[in-house]
Amino acid sequence: MSGWMMVKSSGRQLLRRGYATVAAPERKVAVLGAAGGIGQPLALLMKLNPLVSKLALYDIANTPGVAADVGHVNTRSEVTGYMGEDQLGQALEGSDVVIIPAGVPRKPGMTRDDLFNINAGIVKGLCTAIAKYCPDALVNMISNPVNSTVPIAAEVFKKAGVYDEKKLFGVTTLDVVRAKTFYAGKANVPVADVNVPVVGGHAGITILPLFSQATPTANLSDEDIKALTKRTQDGGTEVVEAKAGKGSATLSMAYAGAIFADACLKGLNGVPDVVECSFVQSTITELPFFASKVRLGKNGVEEVMGLGALSDFEKEGLEALKPELKASIEKGIKFANQS
């Protein structure tokens, strides 16, 4: 069974993802940036996940209202809102999974470097608090640019003496979600049956969907594959343009973030063979971080899986993405090590 679906349970509806009705362990999830465009729908989706028993919502402003609103949903988890830096520690303490969609969207007149410096600074501060209050939590990084914010988090955790490469994830699930959707449309197959690995990074040409490994198989032309690859890479721009520059991918990103957090929770709970793509510390290429299929378990990453057989087009894409991804990783490391 795949995908999220609505099922009735004791006369109530819960958002489920192929669960048997069993008692789940107590699990606390913290969402940092919960009042934002991604954070609010993500908070709702996590409230609907039956594996969550405590949901801590944190932001610098407006969190009490979001927590009150989401808290009225009649599902298992207990919701608490936290606001301002003085309450960040309370939000984090005891967390099993921390999801970070915090940050600002790019505004008119703002350069990419301006955006990077603001979001990188936010991530650095939040990760410093995670290292102090819940160093054993699985950290799901959504804040962009993921290619740089994950290395920033790693450096912060290293400095604090708590870095565990198995517990830090860049959430690239939206690239997978888009690749599945676009492939299903072109191949004319049910989207619920589709699987497409997406490797590399989480921006532009660093996103490499492996359509040669897509299932179910479809006899698509080389031109179709190139077009699907480009559409997957440009998916964020497609949404920004459709919103006439007044927003970015918030709802689909929240869905993707919820899918990945659910996979982490299932792994923690000992569900076998939980596999998702994620940007993690890796040795499958010469780059220190790389997105590929990852097997999740009770310690986070149980196995970073290889790339498998690539088509010639994918081999070219892999070599083309490496310099840009390398530069983004190095930019994050440099930022983290500035005083």
Rosetta blueprint (number, residue, H / E / L):
1 M L
2 S L
3 G L
4 W L
5 M E
6 M E
7 V E
8 K E
9 S E
10 S L
11 G L
12 R E
13 Q E
14 L E
15 L E
16 R E
17 R L
18 G L
19 Y L
20 A L
21 T L
22 V L
23 A L
24 A L
25 P L
26 E L
27 R L
28 K E
29 V E
30 A E
31 V E
32 L E
33 G L
34 A L
35 A L
36 G L
37 G L
38 I L
39 G H
40 Q H
41 P H
42 L H
43 A H
44 L H
45 L H
46 M H
47 K H
48 L L
49 N L
50 P L
51 L L
52 V L
53 S L
54 K E
55 L E
56 A E
57 L E
58 Y E
59 D E
60 I L
61 A L
62 N L
63 T H
64 P H
65 G H
66 V H
67 A H
68 A H
69 D H
70 V H
71 G H
72 H L
73 V L
74 N L
75 T L
76 R L
77 S L
78 E E
79 V E
80 T E
81 G E
82 Y E
83 M E
84 G L
85 E H
86 D H
87 Q H
88 L H
89 G H
90 Q H
91 A H
92 L H
93 E L
94 G L
95 S L
96 D L
97 V E
98 V E
99 I E
100 I E
101 P L
102 A L
103 G L
104 V L
105 P L
106 R L
107 K L
108 P L
109 G L
110 M L
111 T L
112 R H
113 D H
114 D H
115 L H
116 F H
117 N H
118 I H
119 N H
120 A H
121 G H
122 I H
123 V H
124 K H
125 G H
126 L H
127 C H
128 T H
129 A H
130 I H
131 A H
132 K H
133 Y H
134 C L
135 P L
136 D L
137 A L
138 L E
139 V E
140 N E
141 M E
142 I L
143 S L
144 N L
145 P L
146 V H
147 N H
148 S H
149 T H
150 V H
151 P H
152 I H
153 A H
154 A H
155 E H
156 V H
157 F H
158 K H
159 K H
160 A H
161 G L
162 V L
163 Y L
164 D L
165 E H
166 K H
167 K H
168 L E
169 F E
170 G E
171 V L
172 T L
173 T H
174 L H
175 D H
176 V H
177 V H
178 R H
179 A H
180 K H
181 T H
182 F H
183 Y H
184 A H
185 G H
186 K H
187 A H
188 N L
189 V L
190 P L
191 V H
192 A H
193 D H
194 V L
195 N E
196 V L
197 P L
198 V E
199 V E
200 G E
201 G L
202 H L
203 A L
204 G H
205 I H
206 T H
207 I E
208 L E
209 P E
210 L L
211 F H
212 S H
213 Q H
214 A L
215 T E
216 P L
217 T L
218 A L
219 N L
220 L L
221 S L
222 D H
223 E H
224 D H
225 I H
226 K H
227 A H
228 L H
229 T H
230 K H
231 R H
232 T H
233 Q H
234 D L
235 G H
236 G H
237 T H
238 E H
239 V H
240 V H
241 E H
242 A H
243 K L
244 A L
245 G L
246 K L
247 G L
248 S L
249 A L
250 T L
251 L H
252 S H
253 M H
254 A H
255 Y H
256 A H
257 G H
258 A H
259 I H
260 F H
261 A H
262 D H
263 A H
264 C H
265 L H
266 K H
267 G H
268 L H
269 N L
270 G L
271 V L
272 P L
273 D L
274 V E
275 V E
276 E E
277 C E
278 S E
279 F E
280 V E
281 Q E
282 S L
283 T L
284 I L
285 T L
286 E L
287 L L
288 P L
289 F E
290 F E
291 A E
292 S E
293 K E
294 V E
295 R E
296 L E
297 G E
298 K L
299 N L
300 G E
301 V E
302 E E
303 E E
304 V E
305 M L
306 G L
307 L L
308 G L
309 A L
310 L L
311 S L
312 D H
313 F H
314 E H
315 K H
316 E H
317 G H
318 L H
319 E H
320 A H
321 L H
322 K H
323 P H
324 E H
325 L H
326 K H
327 A H
328 S H
329 I H
330 E H
331 K H
332 G H
333 I H
334 K H
335 F H
336 A H
337 N L
338 Q L
339 S L
